[in-house]
Amino acid sequence: MRRSHALIALLAATGLAGCSHHNQPDAGPAVLPANLQADFTPDQTANCPQVAVLQQAQTLTLFAPNRTDVGGQISTAQITGLNGACVVNTKTNTMTVSLSPALLADNGPANQGAPLTLPWFVSISRGDQIIDKHVYATTLTFDGNVTQTAMAGRTVKVDLPDSPDSAGIDILVGFQETPDQLAYAAAHPNAAP
């Protein structure tokens, strides 16, 4: 787990928000360039990469413009886990990895039941080097008078070689946040939907 802590520090230092700007709405499965994983149910014989939710980017609080008070809160959202699998194909000596974040959000006072679009990212790295990062968006709706809603983000799939090199890859998932949103999350570690 040391490798994950070093990567977390690296991503926090580089300001998560500036690494990539590929905004892609949910619309069917995506295939990223050879490198991804997931609550992942790793195949016992595979060289599956490590997959985790980036703690600093696990929670996102949104406010109305120029507001940071409770009445101006649009939503607090959280990535509550990852669903997916790493499956080996022995005929091709490859692994297929799938990943989908579980999202939970509340309907804050300033939201008034409007649909909520949450940006989230998948970052792929080896050691301290970020190989790739893609940003996606999932829109959640609040049916009726509900105060919370949950939804899975799109499924991302990647094919990797079944080799020890693939075991050295780290996959991190988190909300795509501005520096102010990251600072708010750090100052309010117990914020939750």
Backbone torsions as a table, in degrees:
resi	resn	phi	psi	omega
1	MET	NA	-10.9	177.8
2	ARG	-57.2	-41.8	-179.0
3	ARG	-58.3	-40.6	179.6
4	SER	-65.6	-39.6	179.9
5	HIS	-65.4	-40.4	178.2
6	ALA	-64.1	-40.3	179.7
7	LEU	-67.3	-40.0	177.9
8	ILE	-59.8	-45.3	178.8
9	ALA	-62.7	-41.1	179.9
10	LEU	-63.7	-46.0	-179.7
11	LEU	-65.3	-38.8	178.5
12	ALA	-64.7	-41.3	-178.8
13	ALA	-67.7	-32.4	-178.8
14	THR	-84.9	-1.6	172.8
15	GLY	77.5	35.0	174.6
16	LEU	20.2	-46.6	-174.4
17	ALA	-69.1	-20.8	-175.3
18	GLY	-99.6	2.9	-173.0
19	CYS	-76.9	-34.0	-176.4
20	SER	-159.5	155.0	-179.7
21	HIS	-133.3	44.1	178.6
22	HIS	-93.6	84.5	178.1
23	ASN	-81.0	121.2	-177.8
24	GLN	-131.9	117.7	178.5
25	PRO	-69.7	157.7	176.6
26	ASP	-63.9	126.3	177.9
27	ALA	-167.0	76.6	179.2
28	GLY	80.0	173.1	-177.7
29	PRO	-68.0	149.0	177.2
30	ALA	-113.2	153.0	174.4
31	VAL	-120.7	119.8	178.4
32	LEU	-93.0	158.9	177.0
33	PRO	-58.4	127.0	-177.1
34	ALA	-9.8	73.6	174.7
35	ASN	-174.2	57.5	-177.2
36	LEU	-140.7	157.1	175.3
37	GLN	-153.0	175.3	-171.5
38	ALA	-141.5	NA	NA
39	ASP	NA	9.8	145.1
40	PHE	5.8	124.3	179.1
41	THR	-117.9	89.8	179.3
42	PRO	-74.2	143.6	173.8
43	ASP	-67.5	134.6	-174.6
44	GLN	-63.0	-25.3	-178.0
45	THR	-98.6	-1.9	-173.9
46	ALA	-86.7	159.7	172.3
47	ASN	-96.1	55.5	-173.6
48	CYS	-68.0	141.3	176.1
49	PRO	-69.7	164.5	174.0
50	GLN	-78.9	138.5	-179.5
51	VAL	-129.0	136.3	-179.1
52	ALA	-157.7	161.5	170.4
53	VAL	-88.3	129.7	178.6
54	LEU	-70.1	115.8	-173.1
55	GLN	-56.1	-42.6	-178.7
56	GLN	-66.6	-18.8	-177.8
57	ALA	-119.0	22.6	-178.7
58	GLN	-79.9	-28.0	-177.0
59	THR	-122.2	137.9	179.6
60	LEU	-129.8	126.6	174.8
61	THR	-113.8	126.6	-179.0
62	LEU	-108.9	137.4	179.0
63	PHE	-123.7	156.8	171.3
64	ALA	-63.3	155.3	-179.3
65	PRO	-53.0	136.5	177.8
66	ASN	61.3	26.7	178.9
67	ARG	-131.6	146.1	171.9
68	THR	-141.4	17.8	179.3
69	ASP	-95.7	166.8	-177.6
70	VAL	-56.4	-42.0	-179.6
71	GLY	-65.7	-23.2	179.8
72	GLY	-93.3	4.0	-177.6
73	GLN	-76.5	124.4	176.1
74	ILE	-82.5	-47.0	-179.2
75	SER	-169.0	154.6	162.7
76	THR	-117.1	126.4	-177.8
77	ALA	-121.1	155.2	-178.8
78	GLN	-143.5	141.7	169.1
79	ILE	-87.9	111.5	-172.5
80	THR	-91.2	-8.8	178.5
81	GLY	168.7	179.3	178.6
82	LEU	-126.0	138.5	174.7
83	ASN	-114.3	143.7	177.9
84	GLY	160.6	-168.6	-177.5
85	ALA	-158.6	159.6	172.7
86	CYS	-124.5	113.4	-174.2
87	VAL	-122.4	132.4	-178.7
88	VAL	-91.1	138.4	171.6
89	ASN	-109.5	103.3	-175.7
90	THR	-67.6	-25.7	179.3
91	LYS	-67.7	-36.6	-177.6
92	THR	-104.9	-2.2	-177.8
93	ASN	55.4	42.6	178.7
94	THR	-128.1	168.1	173.6
95	MET	-122.3	141.0	170.1
96	THR	-109.4	123.8	-177.1
97	VAL	-114.1	132.7	175.9
98	SER	-123.1	152.7	-174.8
99	LEU	-152.2	133.9	175.7
100	SER	-146.7	123.1	179.6
101	PRO	-79.1	143.9	172.5
102	ALA	-92.3	122.3	-174.8
103	LEU	-113.0	139.9	177.2
104	LEU	-132.8	134.1	180.0
105	ALA	-143.1	149.8	175.5
106	ASP	-103.1	161.1	-179.7
107	ASN	-97.8	91.2	-176.2
108	GLY	-68.8	166.5	-177.2
109	PRO	-57.4	-33.7	-178.0
110	ALA	-85.6	-5.1	-178.8
111	ASN	-86.2	-38.6	178.5
112	GLN	54.2	39.5	173.3
113	GLY	80.4	6.3	-180.0
114	ALA	-70.2	151.7	174.0
115	PRO	-57.5	149.2	-174.3
116	LEU	-125.2	122.0	178.7
117	THR	-101.3	122.4	-177.6
118	LEU	-110.9	122.6	176.6
119	PRO	-86.9	133.5	177.3
120	TRP	-138.5	158.2	-175.6
121	PHE	-126.6	160.2	169.2
122	VAL	-123.1	121.3	-179.9
123	SER	-113.4	133.7	-177.5
124	ILE	-117.9	128.5	-177.9
125	SER	-143.9	162.9	172.8
126	ARG	-130.8	116.2	-175.1
127	GLY	62.0	-128.8	-179.8
128	ASP	-93.2	3.9	-177.4
129	GLN	-100.5	121.8	174.9
130	ILE	-79.2	119.1	-178.2
131	ILE	-83.0	-43.1	-175.4
132	ASP	-160.5	155.8	175.6
133	LYS	-149.9	133.1	177.5
134	HIS	-127.5	142.1	180.0
135	VAL	-111.3	134.4	179.0
136	TYR	-122.8	169.9	176.7
137	ALA	-136.6	134.8	176.4
138	THR	-122.0	130.8	178.9
139	THR	-101.5	124.3	177.5
140	LEU	-105.3	146.3	177.9
141	THR	-120.3	150.7	178.2
142	PHE	-109.2	99.2	-178.5
143	ASP	-76.5	133.1	177.7
144	GLY	65.6	-130.9	-175.0
145	ASN	-111.9	28.5	-176.1
146	VAL	-70.8	150.6	-179.8
147	THR	-98.2	-17.4	178.4
148	GLN	-138.9	155.0	174.3
149	THR	-144.3	152.4	179.8
150	ALA	-131.4	151.0	-179.9
151	MET	-162.9	152.2	173.2
152	ALA	-90.2	139.6	173.0
153	GLY	-73.5	170.6	-179.5
154	ARG	-57.1	155.1	176.4
155	THR	-87.9	128.9	177.4
156	VAL	-108.2	132.1	-179.0
157	LYS	-123.4	144.0	179.6
158	VAL	-143.4	139.9	173.2
159	ASP	-100.6	131.8	179.4
160	LEU	-128.4	155.2	171.6
161	PRO	-69.3	145.2	175.8
162	ASP	-84.4	80.9	-177.0
163	SER	-142.4	161.9	177.8
164	PRO	-57.4	-28.5	177.2
165	ASP	-59.7	-36.9	180.0
166	SER	-66.9	-31.1	178.7
167	ALA	-66.6	-19.5	179.6
168	GLY	-87.3	4.8	179.7
169	ILE	-91.6	139.2	173.7
170	ASP	-111.6	136.0	176.6
171	ILE	-118.5	122.0	178.3
172	LEU	-119.6	141.8	179.6
173	VAL	-122.9	139.9	177.8
174	GLY	-165.8	174.2	174.8
175	PHE	-77.4	140.8	173.5
176	GLN	-78.6	112.2	-172.6
177	GLU	-123.6	153.4	172.8
178	THR	-78.2	165.2	175.3
179	PRO	-57.0	-38.6	178.2
180	ASP	-64.3	-40.2	178.9
181	GLN	-67.4	-38.3	175.9
182	LEU	-64.0	-41.1	178.7
183	ALA	-64.3	-41.3	178.5
184	TYR	-62.9	-44.2	179.6
185	ALA	-61.6	-39.7	179.4
186	ALA	-67.3	-35.9	-179.2
187	ALA	-79.2	-16.3	-178.9
188	HIS	-129.2	67.7	-173.8
189	PRO	-65.7	-17.6	-179.2
190	ASN	-97.4	5.9	178.3
191	ALA	-62.2	135.7	-179.4
192	ALA	-155.3	153.8	177.6
193	PRO	-65.0	NA	NA
